[in-house]
Protein backbone atom coordinates (compact mmCIF):
# COMPACT_ATOMS: atom_id res chain seq x y z
CA UNK A 1 0.00 0.00 0.00
CA UNK A 2 2.82 2.37 0.89
CA UNK A 3 4.68 1.48 -2.29
CA UNK A 4 1.65 2.21 -4.47
CA UNK A 5 0.60 5.40 -2.66
CA UNK A 6 4.12 6.80 -2.80
CA UNK A 7 4.64 5.77 -6.45
CA UNK A 8 7.59 3.70 -5.30
CA UNK A 9 6.42 0.73 -7.38
CA UNK A 10 6.42 2.84 -10.54
CA UNK A 11 9.90 4.17 -9.84
CA UNK A 12 11.32 0.72 -9.13
CA UNK A 13 9.65 -0.65 -12.26
CA UNK A 14 11.08 2.14 -14.40
CA UNK A 15 14.65 1.68 -13.17
CA UNK A 16 14.40 -2.11 -13.28
CA UNK A 17 13.09 -2.01 -16.83
CA UNK A 18 16.04 0.19 -17.82
CA UNK A 19 18.49 -2.27 -16.25
CA UNK A 20 16.89 -5.40 -17.71
CA UNK A 21 16.04 -4.08 -21.17
CA UNK A 22 19.01 -5.81 -22.85
CA UNK A 23 18.58 -9.22 -21.21
CA UNK A 24 17.25 -12.18 -23.14
CA UNK A 25 14.52 -14.46 -21.85
CA UNK A 26 16.89 -17.05 -20.35
CA UNK A 27 19.04 -14.46 -18.59
CA UNK A 28 15.96 -12.63 -17.31
CA UNK A 29 14.29 -15.69 -15.76
CA UNK A 30 17.56 -16.76 -14.12
CA UNK A 31 18.11 -13.27 -12.70
CA UNK A 32 14.56 -13.38 -11.31
CA UNK A 33 15.26 -16.79 -9.75
CA UNK A 34 18.49 -15.57 -8.13
CA UNK A 35 16.82 -12.38 -6.86
CA UNK A 36 13.97 -14.40 -5.38
CA UNK A 37 16.53 -16.67 -3.70
CA UNK A 38 18.15 -13.66 -2.05
CA UNK A 39 14.82 -12.16 -1.03
CA UNK A 40 13.65 -15.52 0.36
CA UNK A 41 16.46 -15.44 2.88
CA UNK A 42 15.17 -12.21 4.39
CA UNK A 43 11.44 -12.95 3.95
CA UNK A 44 10.90 -16.66 4.68
CA UNK A 45 7.12 -16.34 4.43
CA UNK A 46 6.08 -17.26 0.89
CA UNK A 47 2.95 -15.11 1.04
CA UNK A 48 4.93 -12.17 2.41
CA UNK A 49 7.53 -12.59 -0.30
CA UNK A 50 4.81 -12.73 -2.96
CA UNK A 51 3.31 -9.47 -1.71
CA UNK A 52 6.77 -7.89 -1.70
CA UNK A 53 8.11 -9.08 -5.04
CA UNK A 54 5.26 -9.92 -7.42
CA UNK A 55 4.07 -6.32 -8.00
CA UNK A 56 7.57 -5.64 -9.37
CA UNK A 57 8.54 -8.94 -10.98
CA UNK A 58 5.32 -9.71 -12.87
CA UNK A 59 5.28 -6.46 -14.88
CA UNK A 60 9.01 -6.83 -15.56
CA UNK A 61 8.24 -10.15 -17.23
CA UNK A 62 6.14 -8.24 -19.75
CA UNK A 63 9.06 -5.96 -20.55
CA UNK A 64 11.26 -8.99 -21.24
CA UNK A 65 8.58 -10.89 -23.17
CA UNK A 66 8.49 -13.66 -20.56
CA UNK A 67 5.18 -15.05 -19.35
CA UNK A 68 4.15 -14.15 -15.81
CA UNK A 69 3.70 -17.86 -15.09
CA UNK A 70 7.47 -18.32 -15.39
CA UNK A 71 8.10 -15.55 -12.88
CA UNK A 72 5.70 -17.26 -10.47
CA UNK A 73 7.50 -20.58 -11.07
CA UNK A 74 10.86 -18.93 -10.38
CA UNK A 75 9.42 -17.37 -7.21
CA UNK A 76 8.00 -20.66 -5.91
CA UNK A 77 11.14 -22.60 -6.81
CA UNK A 78 13.41 -20.12 -5.06
CA UNK A 79 11.24 -19.93 -1.97
CA UNK A 80 10.93 -23.70 -1.68
CA UNK A 81 14.62 -24.33 -2.31
CA UNK A 82 15.87 -21.84 0.23
CA UNK A 83 13.34 -22.91 2.85
CA UNK A 84 15.00 -26.34 2.94
CA UNK A 85 17.88 -24.86 4.93
CA UNK A 86 17.09 -21.23 5.72
CA UNK A 87 17.97 -20.45 9.35
CA UNK A 88 15.32 -17.70 9.43
CA UNK A 89 12.60 -20.24 8.59
CA UNK A 90 10.94 -21.36 11.81
CA UNK A 91 9.92 -24.78 10.46
CA UNK A 92 13.53 -25.74 9.69
CA UNK A 93 14.89 -24.56 13.01
CA UNK A 94 11.96 -25.98 14.96
CA UNK A 95 12.23 -29.35 13.23
CA UNK A 96 15.96 -29.48 13.85
CA UNK A 97 15.43 -28.60 17.52
CA UNK A 98 12.78 -31.30 17.95
CA UNK A 99 15.02 -33.86 16.26
CA UNK A 100 18.07 -32.61 18.17
CA UNK A 101 20.02 -32.21 14.95
CA UNK A 102 22.64 -29.43 14.93
CA UNK A 103 22.17 -26.91 12.13
CA UNK A 104 25.67 -27.49 10.72
CA UNK A 105 24.92 -31.24 10.49
CA UNK A 106 21.73 -30.47 8.58
CA UNK A 107 23.62 -28.16 6.20
CA UNK A 108 26.24 -30.83 5.54
CA UNK A 109 23.49 -33.38 4.87
CA UNK A 110 21.20 -31.29 2.64
CA UNK A 111 23.70 -29.23 0.59
CA UNK A 112 24.29 -31.88 -2.11
CA UNK A 113 20.53 -32.07 -2.66
CA UNK A 114 20.17 -28.28 -2.65
CA UNK A 115 22.96 -27.89 -5.22
CA UNK A 116 21.41 -30.55 -7.48
CA UNK A 117 18.01 -28.90 -7.19
CA UNK A 118 19.53 -25.49 -7.93
CA UNK A 119 21.05 -26.79 -11.16
CA UNK A 120 17.85 -28.61 -12.17
CA UNK A 121 15.66 -25.60 -11.45
CA UNK A 122 17.98 -23.30 -13.39
CA UNK A 123 17.95 -25.67 -16.36
CA UNK A 124 14.19 -26.16 -16.22
CA UNK A 125 13.54 -22.42 -16.07
CA UNK A 126 16.02 -21.74 -18.87
CA UNK A 127 14.46 -24.35 -21.14
CA UNK A 128 10.86 -23.46 -20.33
CA UNK A 129 10.92 -19.83 -21.45
CA UNK A 130 11.26 -20.88 -25.09
C-alpha positions in Angstrom: 0.0 0.0 0.0 2.8 2.4 0.9 4.7 1.5 -2.3 1.6 2.2 -4.5 0.6 5.4 -2.7 4.1 6.8 -2.8 4.6 5.8 -6.4 7.6 3.7 -5.3 6.4 0.7 -7.4 6.4 2.8 -10.5 9.9 4.2 -9.8 11.3 0.7 -9.1 9.6 -0.7 -12.3 11.1 2.1 -14.4 14.7 1.7 -13.2 14.4 -2.1 -13.3 13.1 -2.0 -16.8 16.0 0.2 -17.8 18.5 -2.3 -16.2 16.9 -5.4 -17.7 16.0 -4.1 -21.2 19.0 -5.8 -22.8 18.6 -9.2 -21.2 17.3 -12.2 -23.1 14.5 -14.5 -21.8 16.9 -17.0 -20.3 19.0 -14.5 -18.6 16.0 -12.6 -17.3 14.3 -15.7 -15.8 17.6 -16.8 -14.1 18.1 -13.3 -12.7 14.6 -13.4 -11.3 15.3 -16.8 -9.7 18.5 -15.6 -8.1 16.8 -12.4 -6.9 14.0 -14.4 -5.4 16.5 -16.7 -3.7 18.2 -13.7 -2.1 14.8 -12.2 -1.0 13.7 -15.5 0.4 16.5 -15.4 2.9 15.2 -12.2 4.4 11.4 -13.0 4.0 10.9 -16.7 4.7 7.1 -16.3 4.4 6.1 -17.3 0.9 2.9 -15.1 1.0 4.9 -12.2 2.4 7.5 -12.6 -0.3 4.8 -12.7 -3.0 3.3 -9.5 -1.7 6.8 -7.9 -1.7 8.1 -9.1 -5.0 5.3 -9.9 -7.4 4.1 -6.3 -8.0 7.6 -5.6 -9.4 8.5 -8.9 -11.0 5.3 -9.7 -12.9 5.3 -6.5 -14.9 9.0 -6.8 -15.6 8.2 -10.1 -17.2 6.1 -8.2 -19.7 9.1 -6.0 -20.6 11.3 -9.0 -21.2 8.6 -10.9 -23.2 8.5 -13.7 -20.6 5.2 -15.0 -19.3 4.2 -14.1 -15.8 3.7 -17.9 -15.1 7.5 -18.3 -15.4 8.1 -15.5 -12.9 5.7 -17.3 -10.5 7.5 -20.6 -11.1 10.9 -18.9 -10.4 9.4 -17.4 -7.2 8.0 -20.7 -5.9 11.1 -22.6 -6.8 13.4 -20.1 -5.1 11.2 -19.9 -2.0 10.9 -23.7 -1.7 14.6 -24.3 -2.3 15.9 -21.8 0.2 13.3 -22.9 2.8 15.0 -26.3 2.9 17.9 -24.9 4.9 17.1 -21.2 5.7 18.0 -20.5 9.4 15.3 -17.7 9.4 12.6 -20.2 8.6 10.9 -21.4 11.8 9.9 -24.8 10.5 13.5 -25.7 9.7 14.9 -24.6 13.0 12.0 -26.0 15.0 12.2 -29.3 13.2 16.0 -29.5 13.9 15.4 -28.6 17.5 12.8 -31.3 17.9 15.0 -33.9 16.3 18.1 -32.6 18.2 20.0 -32.2 14.9 22.6 -29.4 14.9 22.2 -26.9 12.1 25.7 -27.5 10.7 24.9 -31.2 10.5 21.7 -30.5 8.6 23.6 -28.2 6.2 26.2 -30.8 5.5 23.5 -33.4 4.9 21.2 -31.3 2.6 23.7 -29.2 0.6 24.3 -31.9 -2.1 20.5 -32.1 -2.7 20.2 -28.3 -2.6 23.0 -27.9 -5.2 21.4 -30.5 -7.5 18.0 -28.9 -7.2 19.5 -25.5 -7.9 21.0 -26.8 -11.2 17.9 -28.6 -12.2 15.7 -25.6 -11.5 18.0 -23.3 -13.4 18.0 -25.7 -16.4 14.2 -26.2 -16.2 13.5 -22.4 -16.1 16.0 -21.7 -18.9 14.5 -24.3 -21.1 10.9 -23.5 -20.3 10.9 -19.8 -21.5 11.3 -20.9 -25.1 
